[in-house]
């Protein structure tokens, strides 16, 4: 299961804490998001030594969603040392 980042502070802390961070932007009502969730969870397990995986519910953490201009789901951002 991916780490949930429900607040802007948690998102910012995750960026600072992890050298490589993969963030999935999702929503409970997003059918494609739900369909790929098991594969993303599996990928997170396979790559856990190289990257940290987290997710943001766009309805729950709308401040970060708006800050980053996320307009469709699922959207993935990959960060290296805090840089997209």
N, C-alpha and C positions, 0 to 999 in steps of 0.2 A: 504494500500500500504506500502511496506517495505521501510525503509530508504535506499537510495543508497549511497554507499561508493566508489566514483570514483577515489580517490587518496589514496596513502599509508598513508598520514597524517590523512585523515578522518577515515581510518580503525583503526589506532593506537589510535586516540582520542575516537572512539566508544568503543574500548576495555577498555580504562581507565575510561570512563564515566558510563558504565553500568555494574552492578554486574553480571547479566546473559545476555549473548548476543548470539543469534542464527544467523549465517551468512550463507546465501544461495549463492553458487557460480553458476552463470548462464551465458548464452549467448543468444543473440537475435535469433541465428540460431538453438538453441537447442530445438527440438520438445518436448522431455520429460519435459524440464524445463517449457515450455509454458503450457503444459497440466496440470501440478500440481500447477501452479501459483495461481489459485483461492483457492485451498485448503490451501496452505501455507498462503495466505492473511487472510483467515478465522481463521486459527490457531493463527496467530499473533494477531488478534483481541481478540480471546478468552483468550489468555495467556498474554495480555498486562500488567497486574498487576504483573506478575511474571518474564517476560523476554522481552527483546527488540529484535526485528527482523530486520535484514538488509540484503542487497544483494550486491554482487560484480559481475559486468559484467567482465568475464575473459579477454575479448578483450580490455576493457577499462582500467582496473586496472591490467595490466599484471605483474607489479612489485610485488604486494602482491601475486598474483596467483603463480608466479614462486617461491617466497620466501617460500610459504607453500606447494609447490609440488602438486598443484591441476592439475590433468590430465584428469578428466572426469566430466561431468555435467549431472544432478545436483549433487553437493556435498554440504553437510551441516557440519558446525563446530558449536559446542556448547561450549561456554566459561563461566566459572564461575570465577569471580574475575580475569579476564585476562588470565586464564589458560585453555587450550584446554582439 
